[in-house]
Amino acid sequence: MRDFAETSGVRVEALPPAGMVTLRGDLSDPRLGDALNAVGLALPDRRRIAAGSAGSTVWMSPDELLVVCGEGEDRGLAARLSEALAGVHHLAAAVGDARVRFAIDGKGARIALAKIAPADMAAFEIGEVRRTRVAQVAAAFWMTGPDAFELVCFRSVADYAGKLLASAAGNVEGIALP
């Protein structure tokens, strides 16, 4: 995939396409968790990501999840979720064609994101999710490992987001988070 930046402290890379499903509903309803389990997914805790055999489930808001699955699998997964949630108020929509993902990693990754997102990056933990803005772009990101993050945003702003991340990745040397 396209590397947007590789500095001494941060690498920014556009990730390969993935399937994605937006799932809206009452996350406190046990039937929603049962439906996720039935299709190989897990219900994440608030502001967390959970892995399952069919993909990862990202907490986006009190009534919304984002499922990240294999490329081309989102339509079928959305249909299986809707079938499992028959009779339960919900929305399951394939959105993979409308989203892109970036990897941000390296010892300066936290600092790069702190430059452009209103989030406390010093306290960020592996598996933690933040739905926010990066500059003027609506986005969500989560920590995938030590000094490694994944960010998702709308495909229509992918070039801007990649260049923004690359710019933020520059000049991270010598900057410390509180």
KATAFEN-V849798 format. One record per pair of residues at least 12 apart in sequence whose ideal C-beta (glycine too) atoms are under 7 Angstrom apart, sorted by the first residue. I is the first residue (numbers start at 1). J is the second residue. Records with the same first field share a line. If there is no record, write none. Layout:
I=J + J
//
This chain:
1=13 + 14 + 15 + 16
2=14
4=162 + 163 + 165 + 166
5=165 + 166 + 169
7=169 + 170 + 172
8=173
9=106 + 107 + 108 + 172 + 173
10=104 + 106 + 108 + 109 + 112 + 169 + 172
11=105 + 106
12=102 + 104 + 162 + 165 + 166 + 169
13=102 + 103
14=100 + 102 + 162
15=101 + 102 + 103
16=71
17=71 + 96
18=68 + 69 + 70 + 71 + 96 + 101
19=69 + 70 + 71 + 72 + 73 + 74 + 77 + 96
20=66 + 67 + 68 + 74 + 95 + 96 + 99
21=67 + 74 + 77 + 78 + 81 + 92 + 93 + 94 + 95
22=64 + 66 + 93 + 95
23=65 + 67 + 81 + 90 + 92
24=63 + 64 + 90 + 91
25=63 + 85 + 88 + 89 + 90
26=63
27=62 + 63
29=88
31=85 + 88
32=85 + 88
35=81 + 84 + 85
36=57
38=84
39=54 + 77 + 80 + 81 + 84
40=52 + 53 + 54
41=54 + 55 + 57 + 67
42=57
43=57
44=57 + 58 + 59
45=59
46=59
47=59 + 128 + 129
48=127 + 128 + 129
49=127 + 129 + 142
54=69 + 77
55=67 + 68 + 69
56=68
58=129 + 140 + 142
59=129
60=131 + 140
61=131
66=140
74=94 + 96
75=94
78=92 + 93 + 94
98=154 + 155
99=152 + 154 + 155
100=153 + 155 + 158
101=150 + 151 + 152
102=151 + 161 + 162 + 165
103=150
104=149 + 151 + 165
105=147 + 148 + 149
106=147
107=147
108=169 + 172
109=147 + 148 + 149
110=124 + 177
111=172 + 175 + 177
112=165 + 168 + 169 + 172
113=141 + 149
114=177
115=168
116=134 + 135 + 164 + 168
117=132 + 133 + 134
118=132
119=132
121=177
122=177 + 178
124=143
125=143
126=143 + 145
127=142 + 143
128=142 + 143
129=142
134=161 + 164
135=164
137=153 + 157 + 160 + 161 + 164
138=153 + 154
139=151 + 152 + 153
140=152
//
